[in-house]
């Protein structure tokens, strides 16, 4: 349970890093305000899903440590 939780947390962390990189690239590309808002609006649900994965993975790790 600990290793599967750690793997899920790493996937969530990778998703969070991807979201950061995507928004940073959009800012550097010089988009206007409306286009930048559109990019951020598409990234927000993915960001929340990645955060959810990280939290679930960490919860699995904690439960595995407690039960193990």
Phi and psi restraints in degrees (range 20) as a CNS / XPLOR table:
assign (resid 1 and name C) (resid 2 and name N)
       (resid 2 and name CA) (resid 2 and name C) 1.0 -65.1 20.0 2
assign (resid 2 and name N) (resid 2 and name CA)
       (resid 2 and name C) (resid 3 and name N) 1.0 -45.5 20.0 2
assign (resid 2 and name C) (resid 3 and name N)
       (resid 3 and name CA) (resid 3 and name C) 1.0 -69.7 20.0 2
assign (resid 3 and name N) (resid 3 and name CA)
       (resid 3 and name C) (resid 4 and name N) 1.0 -37.5 20.0 2
assign (resid 3 and name C) (resid 4 and name N)
       (resid 4 and name CA) (resid 4 and name C) 1.0 -67.7 20.0 2
assign (resid 4 and name N) (resid 4 and name CA)
       (resid 4 and name C) (resid 5 and name N) 1.0 -37.5 20.0 2
assign (resid 4 and name C) (resid 5 and name N)
       (resid 5 and name CA) (resid 5 and name C) 1.0 -64.5 20.0 2
assign (resid 5 and name N) (resid 5 and name CA)
       (resid 5 and name C) (resid 6 and name N) 1.0 -39.3 20.0 2
assign (resid 5 and name C) (resid 6 and name N)
       (resid 6 and name CA) (resid 6 and name C) 1.0 -65.9 20.0 2
assign (resid 6 and name N) (resid 6 and name CA)
       (resid 6 and name C) (resid 7 and name N) 1.0 -39.3 20.0 2
assign (resid 6 and name C) (resid 7 and name N)
       (resid 7 and name CA) (resid 7 and name C) 1.0 -65.0 20.0 2
assign (resid 7 and name N) (resid 7 and name CA)
       (resid 7 and name C) (resid 8 and name N) 1.0 -41.6 20.0 2
assign (resid 7 and name C) (resid 8 and name N)
       (resid 8 and name CA) (resid 8 and name C) 1.0 -64.9 20.0 2
assign (resid 8 and name N) (resid 8 and name CA)
       (resid 8 and name C) (resid 9 and name N) 1.0 -39.6 20.0 2
assign (resid 8 and name C) (resid 9 and name N)
       (resid 9 and name CA) (resid 9 and name C) 1.0 -63.6 20.0 2
assign (resid 9 and name N) (resid 9 and name CA)
       (resid 9 and name C) (resid 10 and name N) 1.0 -39.3 20.0 2
assign (resid 9 and name C) (resid 10 and name N)
       (resid 10 and name CA) (resid 10 and name C) 1.0 -65.8 20.0 2
assign (resid 10 and name N) (resid 10 and name CA)
       (resid 10 and name C) (resid 11 and name N) 1.0 -39.0 20.0 2
assign (resid 10 and name C) (resid 11 and name N)
       (resid 11 and name CA) (resid 11 and name C) 1.0 -62.1 20.0 2
assign (resid 11 and name N) (resid 11 and name CA)
       (resid 11 and name C) (resid 12 and name N) 1.0 -42.3 20.0 2
assign (resid 11 and name C) (resid 12 and name N)
       (resid 12 and name CA) (resid 12 and name C) 1.0 -64.1 20.0 2
assign (resid 12 and name N) (resid 12 and name CA)
       (resid 12 and name C) (resid 13 and name N) 1.0 -40.0 20.0 2
assign (resid 12 and name C) (resid 13 and name N)
       (resid 13 and name CA) (resid 13 and name C) 1.0 -65.1 20.0 2
assign (resid 13 and name N) (resid 13 and name CA)
       (resid 13 and name C) (resid 14 and name N) 1.0 -40.0 20.0 2
assign (resid 13 and name C) (resid 14 and name N)
       (resid 14 and name CA) (resid 14 and name C) 1.0 -62.7 20.0 2
assign (resid 14 and name N) (resid 14 and name CA)
       (resid 14 and name C) (resid 15 and name N) 1.0 -39.0 20.0 2
assign (resid 14 and name C) (resid 15 and name N)
       (resid 15 and name CA) (resid 15 and name C) 1.0 -64.1 20.0 2
assign (resid 15 and name N) (resid 15 and name CA)
       (resid 15 and name C) (resid 16 and name N) 1.0 -40.5 20.0 2
assign (resid 15 and name C) (resid 16 and name N)
       (resid 16 and name CA) (resid 16 and name C) 1.0 -64.8 20.0 2
assign (resid 16 and name N) (resid 16 and name CA)
       (resid 16 and name C) (resid 17 and name N) 1.0 -41.7 20.0 2
assign (resid 16 and name C) (resid 17 and name N)
       (resid 17 and name CA) (resid 17 and name C) 1.0 -64.1 20.0 2
assign (resid 17 and name N) (resid 17 and name CA)
       (resid 17 and name C) (resid 18 and name N) 1.0 -40.4 20.0 2
assign (resid 17 and name C) (resid 18 and name N)
       (resid 18 and name CA) (resid 18 and name C) 1.0 -60.8 20.0 2
assign (resid 18 and name N) (resid 18 and name CA)
       (resid 18 and name C) (resid 19 and name N) 1.0 -42.4 20.0 2
assign (resid 18 and name C) (resid 19 and name N)
       (resid 19 and name CA) (resid 19 and name C) 1.0 -62.7 20.0 2
assign (resid 19 and name N) (resid 19 and name CA)
       (resid 19 and name C) (resid 20 and name N) 1.0 -42.1 20.0 2
assign (resid 19 and name C) (resid 20 and name N)
       (resid 20 and name CA) (resid 20 and name C) 1.0 -62.2 20.0 2
assign (resid 20 and name N) (resid 20 and name CA)
       (resid 20 and name C) (resid 21 and name N) 1.0 -44.9 20.0 2
assign (resid 20 and name C) (resid 21 and name N)
       (resid 21 and name CA) (resid 21 and name C) 1.0 -64.4 20.0 2
assign (resid 21 and name N) (resid 21 and name CA)
       (resid 21 and name C) (resid 22 and name N) 1.0 -42.0 20.0 2
assign (resid 21 and name C) (resid 22 and name N)
       (resid 22 and name CA) (resid 22 and name C) 1.0 -62.1 20.0 2
assign (resid 22 and name N) (resid 22 and name CA)
       (resid 22 and name C) (resid 23 and name N) 1.0 -44.3 20.0 2
assign (resid 22 and name C) (resid 23 and name N)
       (resid 23 and name CA) (resid 23 and name C) 1.0 -70.4 20.0 2
assign (resid 23 and name N) (resid 23 and name CA)
       (resid 23 and name C) (resid 24 and name N) 1.0 -37.7 20.0 2
assign (resid 23 and name C) (resid 24 and name N)
       (resid 24 and name CA) (resid 24 and name C) 1.0 -64.1 20.0 2
assign (resid 24 and name N) (resid 24 and name CA)
       (resid 24 and name C) (resid 25 and name N) 1.0 -40.8 20.0 2
assign (resid 24 and name C) (resid 25 and name N)
       (resid 25 and name CA) (resid 25 and name C) 1.0 -64.8 20.0 2
assign (resid 25 and name N) (resid 25 and name CA)
       (resid 25 and name C) (resid 26 and name N) 1.0 -37.8 20.0 2
assign (resid 25 and name C) (resid 26 and name N)
       (resid 26 and name CA) (resid 26 and name C) 1.0 -65.7 20.0 2
assign (resid 26 and name N) (resid 26 and name CA)
       (resid 26 and name C) (resid 27 and name N) 1.0 -38.4 20.0 2
assign (resid 26 and name C) (resid 27 and name N)
       (resid 27 and name CA) (resid 27 and name C) 1.0 -66.9 20.0 2
assign (resid 27 and name N) (resid 27 and name CA)
       (resid 27 and name C) (resid 28 and name N) 1.0 -40.9 20.0 2
assign (resid 27 and name C) (resid 28 and name N)
       (resid 28 and name CA) (resid 28 and name C) 1.0 -71.7 20.0 2
assign (resid 28 and name N) (resid 28 and name CA)
       (resid 28 and name C) (resid 29 and name N) 1.0 -23.5 20.0 2
assign (resid 28 and name C) (resid 29 and name N)
       (resid 29 and name CA) (resid 29 and name C) 1.0 -75.2 20.0 2
assign (resid 29 and name N) (resid 29 and name CA)
       (resid 29 and name C) (resid 30 and name N) 1.0 -8.0 20.0 2
assign (resid 29 and name C) (resid 30 and name N)
       (resid 30 and name CA) (resid 30 and name C) 1.0 77.9 20.0 2
assign (resid 30 and name N) (resid 30 and name CA)
       (resid 30 and name C) (resid 31 and name N) 1.0 32.8 20.0 2
assign (resid 30 and name C) (resid 31 and name N)
       (resid 31 and name CA) (resid 31 and name C) 1.0 -69.3 20.0 2
assign (resid 31 and name N) (resid 31 and name CA)
       (resid 31 and name C) (resid 32 and name N) 1.0 154.0 20.0 2
assign (resid 31 and name C) (resid 32 and name N)
       (resid 32 and name CA) (resid 32 and name C) 1.0 -76.2 20.0 2
assign (resid 32 and name N) (resid 32 and name CA)
       (resid 32 and name C) (resid 33 and name N) 1.0 175.6 20.0 2
assign (resid 32 and name C) (resid 33 and name N)
       (resid 33 and name CA) (resid 33 and name C) 1.0 -61.9 20.0 2
assign (resid 33 and name N) (resid 33 and name CA)
       (resid 33 and name C) (resid 34 and name N) 1.0 -42.9 20.0 2
assign (resid 33 and name C) (resid 34 and name N)
       (resid 34 and name CA) (resid 34 and name C) 1.0 -66.8 20.0 2
assign (resid 34 and name N) (resid 34 and name CA)
       (resid 34 and name C) (resid 35 and name N) 1.0 -41.3 20.0 2
assign (resid 34 and name C) (resid 35 and name N)
       (resid 35 and name CA) (resid 35 and name C) 1.0 -66.9 20.0 2
assign (resid 35 and name N) (resid 35 and name CA)
       (resid 35 and name C) (resid 36 and name N) 1.0 -39.2 20.0 2
assign (resid 35 and name C) (resid 36 and name N)
       (resid 36 and name CA) (resid 36 and name C) 1.0 -64.7 20.0 2
assign (resid 36 and name N) (resid 36 and name CA)
       (resid 36 and name C) (resid 37 and name N) 1.0 -39.8 20.0 2
assign (resid 36 and name C) (resid 37 and name N)
       (resid 37 and name CA) (resid 37 and name C) 1.0 -63.7 20.0 2
assign (resid 37 and name N) (resid 37 and name CA)
       (resid 37 and name C) (resid 38 and name N) 1.0 -35.6 20.0 2
assign (resid 37 and name C) (resid 38 and name N)
       (resid 38 and name CA) (resid 38 and name C) 1.0 -66.3 20.0 2
assign (resid 38 and name N) (resid 38 and name CA)
       (resid 38 and name C) (resid 39 and name N) 1.0 -41.1 20.0 2
assign (resid 38 and name C) (resid 39 and name N)
       (resid 39 and name CA) (resid 39 and name C) 1.0 -64.7 20.0 2
assign (resid 39 and name N) (resid 39 and name CA)
       (resid 39 and name C) (resid 40 and name N) 1.0 -45.2 20.0 2
assign (resid 39 and name C) (resid 40 and name N)
       (resid 40 and name CA) (resid 40 and name C) 1.0 -64.5 20.0 2
assign (resid 40 and name N) (resid 40 and name CA)
       (resid 40 and name C) (resid 41 and name N) 1.0 -37.5 20.0 2
assign (resid 40 and name C) (resid 41 and name N)
       (resid 41 and name CA) (resid 41 and name C) 1.0 -64.6 20.0 2
assign (resid 41 and name N) (resid 41 and name CA)
       (resid 41 and name C) (resid 42 and name N) 1.0 -32.2 20.0 2
assign (resid 41 and name C) (resid 42 and name N)
       (resid 42 and name CA) (resid 42 and name C) 1.0 -78.5 20.0 2
assign (resid 42 and name N) (resid 42 and name CA)
       (resid 42 and name C) (resid 43 and name N) 1.0 -24.8 20.0 2
assign (resid 42 and name C) (resid 43 and name N)
       (resid 43 and name CA) (resid 43 and name C) 1.0 -84.2 20.0 2
assign (resid 43 and name N) (resid 43 and name CA)
       (resid 43 and name C) (resid 44 and name N) 1.0 -28.4 20.0 2
assign (resid 43 and name C) (resid 44 and name N)
       (resid 44 and name CA) (resid 44 and name C) 1.0 -57.2 20.0 2
assign (resid 44 and name N) (resid 44 and name CA)
       (resid 44 and name C) (resid 45 and name N) 1.0 -47.3 20.0 2
assign (resid 44 and name C) (resid 45 and name N)
       (resid 45 and name CA) (resid 45 and name C) 1.0 -63.4 20.0 2
assign (resid 45 and name N) (resid 45 and name CA)
       (resid 45 and name C) (resid 46 and name N) 1.0 -36.6 20.0 2
assign (resid 45 and name C) (resid 46 and name N)
       (resid 46 and name CA) (resid 46 and name C) 1.0 -67.7 20.0 2
assign (resid 46 and name N) (resid 46 and name CA)
       (resid 46 and name C) (resid 47 and name N) 1.0 -36.4 20.0 2
assign (resid 46 and name C) (resid 47 and name N)
       (resid 47 and name CA) (resid 47 and name C) 1.0 -63.5 20.0 2
assign (resid 47 and name N) (resid 47 and name CA)
       (resid 47 and name C) (resid 48 and name N) 1.0 -44.2 20.0 2
assign (resid 47 and name C) (resid 48 and name N)
       (resid 48 and name CA) (resid 48 and name C) 1.0 -64.9 20.0 2
assign (resid 48 and name N) (resid 48 and name CA)
       (resid 48 and name C) (resid 49 and name N) 1.0 -39.1 20.0 2
assign (resid 48 and name C) (resid 49 and name N)
       (resid 49 and name CA) (resid 49 and name C) 1.0 -65.2 20.0 2
assign (resid 49 and name N) (resid 49 and name CA)
       (resid 49 and name C) (resid 50 and name N) 1.0 -40.8 20.0 2
assign (resid 49 and name C) (resid 50 and name N)
       (resid 50 and name CA) (resid 50 and name C) 1.0 -66.0 20.0 2
assign (resid 50 and name N) (resid 50 and name CA)
       (resid 50 and name C) (resid 51 and name N) 1.0 -40.1 20.0 2
assign (resid 50 and name C) (resid 51 and name N)
       (resid 51 and name CA) (resid 51 and name C) 1.0 -63.5 20.0 2
assign (resid 51 and name N) (resid 51 and name CA)
       (resid 51 and name C) (resid 52 and name N) 1.0 -40.9 20.0 2
assign (resid 51 and name C) (resid 52 and name N)
       (resid 52 and name CA) (resid 52 and name C) 1.0 -60.9 20.0 2
assign (resid 52 and name N) (resid 52 and name CA)
       (resid 52 and name C) (resid 53 and name N) 1.0 -44.4 20.0 2
assign (resid 52 and name C) (resid 53 and name N)
       (resid 53 and name CA) (resid 53 and name C) 1.0 -60.9 20.0 2
assign (resid 53 and name N) (resid 53 and name CA)
       (resid 53 and name C) (resid 54 and name N) 1.0 -42.6 20.0 2
assign (resid 53 and name C) (resid 54 and name N)
       (resid 54 and name CA) (resid 54 and name C) 1.0 -61.9 20.0 2
assign (resid 54 and name N) (resid 54 and name CA)
       (resid 54 and name C) (resid 55 and name N) 1.0 -43.9 20.0 2
assign (resid 54 and name C) (resid 55 and name N)
       (resid 55 and name CA) (resid 55 and name C) 1.0 -66.5 20.0 2
assign (resid 55 and name N) (resid 55 and name CA)
       (resid 55 and name C) (resid 56 and name N) 1.0 -44.1 20.0 2
assign (resid 55 and name C) (resid 56 and name N)
       (resid 56 and name CA) (resid 56 and name C) 1.0 -62.6 20.0 2
assign (resid 56 and name N) (resid 56 and name CA)
       (resid 56 and name C) (resid 57 and name N) 1.0 -42.3 20.0 2
assign (resid 56 and name C) (resid 57 and name N)
       (resid 57 and name CA) (resid 57 and name C) 1.0 -61.9 20.0 2
assign (resid 57 and name N) (resid 57 and name CA)
       (resid 57 and name C) (resid 58 and name N) 1.0 -43.7 20.0 2
assign (resid 57 and name C) (resid 58 and name N)
       (resid 58 and name CA) (resid 58 and name C) 1.0 -66.3 20.0 2
assign (resid 58 and name N) (resid 58 and name CA)
       (resid 58 and name C) (resid 59 and name N) 1.0 -34.3 20.0 2
assign (resid 58 and name C) (resid 59 and name N)
       (resid 59 and name CA) (resid 59 and name C) 1.0 -66.0 20.0 2
assign (resid 59 and name N) (resid 59 and name CA)
       (resid 59 and name C) (resid 60 and name N) 1.0 -39.6 20.0 2
assign (resid 59 and name C) (resid 60 and name N)
       (resid 60 and name CA) (resid 60 and name C) 1.0 -63.6 20.0 2
assign (resid 60 and name N) (resid 60 and name CA)
       (resid 60 and name C) (resid 61 and name N) 1.0 -39.0 20.0 2
assign (resid 60 and name C) (resid 61 and name N)
       (resid 61 and name CA) (resid 61 and name C) 1.0 -63.5 20.0 2
assign (resid 61 and name N) (resid 61 and name CA)
       (resid 61 and name C) (resid 62 and name N) 1.0 -46.6 20.0 2
assign (resid 61 and name C) (resid 62 and name N)
       (resid 62 and name CA) (resid 62 and name C) 1.0 -63.1 20.0 2
assign (resid 62 and name N) (resid 62 and name CA)
       (resid 62 and name C) (resid 63 and name N) 1.0 -44.0 20.0 2
assign (resid 62 and name C) (resid 63 and name N)
       (resid 63 and name CA) (resid 63 and name C) 1.0 -63.5 20.0 2
assign (resid 63 and name N) (resid 63 and name CA)
       (resid 63 and name C) (resid 64 and name N) 1.0 -40.2 20.0 2
assign (resid 63 and name C) (resid 64 and name N)
       (resid 64 and name CA) (resid 64 and name C) 1.0 -63.1 20.0 2
assign (resid 64 and name N) (resid 64 and name CA)
       (resid 64 and name C) (resid 65 and name N) 1.0 -38.5 20.0 2
assign (resid 64 and name C) (resid 65 and name N)
       (resid 65 and name CA) (resid 65 and name C) 1.0 -68.1 20.0 2
assign (resid 65 and name N) (resid 65 and name CA)
       (resid 65 and name C) (resid 66 and name N) 1.0 -42.6 20.0 2
assign (resid 65 and name C) (resid 66 and name N)
       (resid 66 and name CA) (resid 66 and name C) 1.0 -64.4 20.0 2
assign (resid 66 and name N) (resid 66 and name CA)
       (resid 66 and name C) (resid 67 and name N) 1.0 -43.6 20.0 2
assign (resid 66 and name C) (resid 67 and name N)
       (resid 67 and name CA) (resid 67 and name C) 1.0 -79.1 20.0 2
assign (resid 67 and name N) (resid 67 and name CA)
       (resid 67 and name C) (resid 68 and name N) 1.0 -22.4 20.0 2
